[in-house]
Amino acid sequence: MEKRFIYADNAATTAVSEEVLNAMLPHFRTAYGNASSIYKLGRDAQRDIEDAREKVAKALGADPKEIFFTSCGSESDNWAIKGMAEVQEKRGKKHIITSVFEHHAVLHTCEYLEKKGFEVTYIKVNDKGLIDPEDVRNAIREDTALVTIMYANNEIGTIQPIDEIAAICKEKKVIFHTDAVQAVGHVEIDVHKQGIDMLSLSGHKIHAQKGIGVLYIRKGLTLPNLIHGGGQERNKRAGTENVPAIVGLGVAIEAATKNIAEKAAIITPRRNRLIDGMLKLPYTRLNGDRDKRLPGNLNISFEGIEGESLLLMLDLNGICASSGSACTSGSLDPSHVLLSIGLKHEVAHGSLRLSIEEDVTDEDVDYILEVIPKVVERLRSMSPVWEKMMKGEKYA
Amino acid sequence: MMYSEKVLDHFSNPRNVGEIEDADGVGEIGNAKCGDIMKMYLKIDKGIITDAKFKTFGCGAAVATSSMATELIKGKSIDDALKLTNQAVVEALDGLPAVKIHCSVLAEQAVRSALSDYYTRQGIDPLPIVGEIKEPEE
């Protein structure tokens, strides 16, 4: 078996695509003007930014005036949630609804607001990693300032019933924000049709560079200015625009959203083959609903082994992947997402996330399915937990 | 997070993995909930550790520290093994990331736990010799 290099961690980040890079390059050395400058070099930069804004708007079914460039998905989440909280607080609304398995950019922002006197309801998810929209309805109160629910989960890839949640929020006249960082480019999104009030996205998950994000803010909503200074981003977020990154994002989102169904048709069977192949091993489980999940995502727990060891072994075999183990989360607790769907700590420690795109070929899938059983078997053979499991002894 | 070459070496080619069927002392430390368990087996002859083996459930650093700890005590006297500190394990591995230092403590305690078991089997109270075994905090 010849060693391969397989990048299977696209949910962490993606490579900048060639067409994105080519679109960006002129903006470093030749078309480097400040978009606020009056001369042609500056006007050209302004035009290119507005072109990119139009592309983003089109990809999301929004109006260009509703698109604001930020530096990342986390910034967009922070702005949407803290900004809306500030607005609503003045109206006496100090209650926020979110879910237990949001990205930390949302969870930690909500925790910050709790310290500032807000009350936060954390909607539970079921064992498949899905939110029941009726739980959102039941959580809405007179003083609910905002509902923020992720579009697709970053670890287990489950796609949430966003249309239903948005409809409930509209009916109850509550603002609805969604962190769509993992969803954009993988599921069809139309913010106007779906009734989404605010949406966060990130460039580097869709083959643009790191350091560029977007917050869509529906017309009619006003958030406090995020950065005070010049008049960039309609006075909302001052600071000289990162023209190359913005231009790159425009190209990236156009490419990512033009053939979603075709991409899914290629990726899904390969992903399913990986799932079925891995589930053949004993004491494994798929985390998250099998069907309502992002096409390239799979998340499997291998009992008796620990995730970081698994990742290091896969790395030795040229496979880049991710895990929800405590060792990779930097704390003693494994992933809050895996715990939220009811996994025991010791099972969550042994989780593996792969997030593949079309470049992972059928041959790559064969290779992964050859490597995984060997690596899992090796780690289990040296695991005292596995030994106890096999003897039927208690181990946790 | 950066692992040293030595940590990666001891992770990918761990020394002394396995069990000793007729071990004279067996120690286990940690719990699966926290994500680290080390089990250590010692063969002891006339106060000398003639063989040491381990099984570990845990991260790369947990495997590497177990491997290094067994290497450091093999062929040594019990007295020397009792002097093994987690710092010695860390130094022998050319360092560990700060968040992984607890793994070296586990390795140190796994050795002490196995020695404690050895004394218990000999009918000797291990506490005055080995001291308290520190379980990791949950």
Interface residues (C-beta under 8 A of the other chain):
Chain A: G304 I305 E306 G307 E308 S309 L312 M313 L316 S325 A326 C327 G330 L332 P334 K344 H345 E346 H349 M382 S383 P384 V385 W386 E387 Y395 A396
Chain B: L8 F11 S12 P14 V17 G18 E28 N31 A32 K33 C34 G35 D36 I37 M38 K39 K55 T56 F57 G58 C59 G60 A61 A62 V63 V99 K100 E138
